[in-house]
Amino acid sequence: MYTLYGSKGSGSAAIEVALERCKTPFKIIRASTWEPDSAVAELERINPLKQIPTLVLPDGTVMSESVAILIHLGLVFPNAGLFPNDASRSARSLRGLVFIAANCYSAVSVSDFPERWCAEPDDASNERVRKAARAQLHRHWEIFADLFDASPYLEREVPGALDFLAAVVSKWSGTRAHLKANRPQFLETLHRIEAHPDVAPIFAGHWNA
């Protein structure tokens, strides 16, 4: 059985959707650095960065990094539809996943923890870094929307790994409000992803419960 370390409203939601799509047994252990009553000490023993999601494979192998986990699941469960069968579309999906990880996820981290990126941080410097990170983040989402937006989903007629990650990461740091004003058509695509039967129940547990 797979073991997923995560928490409500975190990137573990995308992995949870993917595991359900793969129809493979898994258990969830609540763990995060912002929940001291969670299994964060247990998480730290297997992942010193205490990142979520962290996925432990049935053989005990530990995986971190959302994109790596999604790619792994796509390789192990090729019939789950996490990636398109068409080589060109699959390549675009891989590009999109790495784009989100490198340009969006990373900017969210700076926005959330600006003190990590300042020498001798104070409230004023933290706010400047946070403001700049969010501006960069929102610009990156504009670029992503221009490159990858499609209908009804990002790469084909059913949502896959790229859709799951985009729908999760776009929920953070004011991105949805920015997209509403600047890329409304792309926001509609994100809403369709969230409403899909494979996604909606899990997202409801993460953001509406």
Stockholm file with secondary structure:
# STOCKHOLM 1.0

chainA/1-209         MYTLYGSKGSGSAAIEVALERCKTPFKIIRASTWEPDSAVAELERINPLKQIPTLVLPDGTVMSESVAILIHLGLVFPNAGLFPNDASRSARSLRGLVFIAANCYSAVSVSDFPERWCAEPDDASNERVRKAARAQLHRHWEIFADLFDASPYLEREVPGALDFLAAVVSKWSGTRAHLKANRPQFLETLHRIEAHPDVAPIFAGHWNA
#=GR chainA/1-209 SS CEEEEECTTSTHHHHHHHHHHHTCCEEEEECCTTCTTSSHHHHHHHCTTCCSSEEECTTSCEEESHHHHHHHHHHHCGGGCSSCSSHHHHHHHHHHHHHIIIIIIHHHHHHHCGGGGSSSCCHHHHHHHHHHHHHHHHHHHHHHHHHHCCSSSSSSSSCCHHHHHHHHHTTSTTHHHHHHHHCHHHHHHHHHHHHSTTTHHHHIIIIIC
#=GC SS_cons         CEEEEECTTSTHHHHHHHHHHHTCCEEEEECCTTCTTSSHHHHHHHCTTCCSSEEECTTSCEEESHHHHHHHHHHHCGGGCSSCSSHHHHHHHHHHHHHIIIIIIHHHHHHHCGGGGSSSCCHHHHHHHHHHHHHHHHHHHHHHHHHHCCSSSSSSSSCCHHHHHHHHHTTSTTHHHHHHHHCHHHHHHHHHHHHSTTTHHHHIIIIIC
//
